[in-house]
Amino acid sequence: MSGPRVVELGRGRELIDLDFRDTEGLVASYLLPQEDGWTLIETGPSTCREPLLRGLARAGVAPEEVRRVFVTHIHLDHSGGMGAVVDALPRATFYAHELGVPHLVDPTRLIASARRAWGSAADPLWGTIVPVPAPRLVALRGGEAFPLKDGELRVLPTPGHARHHLAFFDSGLRGLFSGDGAGVRLEGSPHLRPAVPPPDLDLDDLFRSLDAMRRTEPKLLLFSHFGPSPDGASDLVRYRTVVEQWRDVALAAARERADPGYVTERLRAFDAGSSALAPASGRESLVSGYELAAQGFLRYFETHGLLEPGRG
């Protein structure tokens, strides 16, 4: 088996395609060199454990050379595989937002949430969610920095998509690893898909986080879904506009009928109509579906008093 695709990004940095759902170009992990080994950003879900380990081998990195593992947030497509790779990466320390650490140590609520959202598809999608041993985990708040070869990795608190969301800025590459904080932009496509799921979407926080990411003045925006965009700074500006447009469509629909299916179809129709020059790919819905966006907006509208009580 040749292993998953590994892409050189410059300055020794590399992308590993995790072949999520047996599909290229959906979920990325990133390898960054440090003086005494390697830093990894994003593990992907447990179902991507073997592609991740094969990707490390293909990149010429032995498991014991991985010294630090960061996740942008604890949604399962980004960190669900953390516990599954702990034993395979024996010298690594694992890092996540302080609000997410308890749920990585005891993933009971993560598992229950996944099964509520995905039903019978949860286990095939995400695999077995293994607890991370507490001694292997370090909590982050944002503001920390870690040395890399030719630079450092700076941690930015970027709530909005989720309260436990972080972004990472690589000063050597001048690349910003945005997780889901700047949405989904699949490889080779200029189309930006909002990543606005429940349960704790907060649009005010999301917009403030976009401003914080812009202040790093990135040359590259490195999406977890998927890969590098050389238009990173402009993507951050454009993403705010796209989210605002989706918000307005969803709110108008919800005030007519606060039904997830109805809001979903209105978002789908809007995206199809607004994407004529940059058509959406069906593959985007494999990582960020209209249904989750509708549910995220509806919860946000309800918790922020934007819908009349009892409307449905």
Secondary structure, DSSP 8 states (H G I E B T S, - for coil): ---S-EEEEETTEEEEE--GGG-TTS-EEEEEEETTEEEEE----GGGHHHHHHHHHHTT--GGGEEEEE-S--SHHHHTTHHHHTTTSTT-EEEEETTTHHHHHSTHHHHHHHHHHHGGGHHHHH-------GGGEEEE-S--EEEETTEEEEEEE--SS-TT-EEEEETTTTEEEEETTT-B--TT----B----SSS--HHHHHHHHHHHHTT--SEEEETTTEEETTHHHHHHHHHHHHHHHHHHHHHHHHH---HHHHHHHHHHHHHHHTSSS---GGGGGTS-HHHHHHHHHHHHHHTT-S-TT--
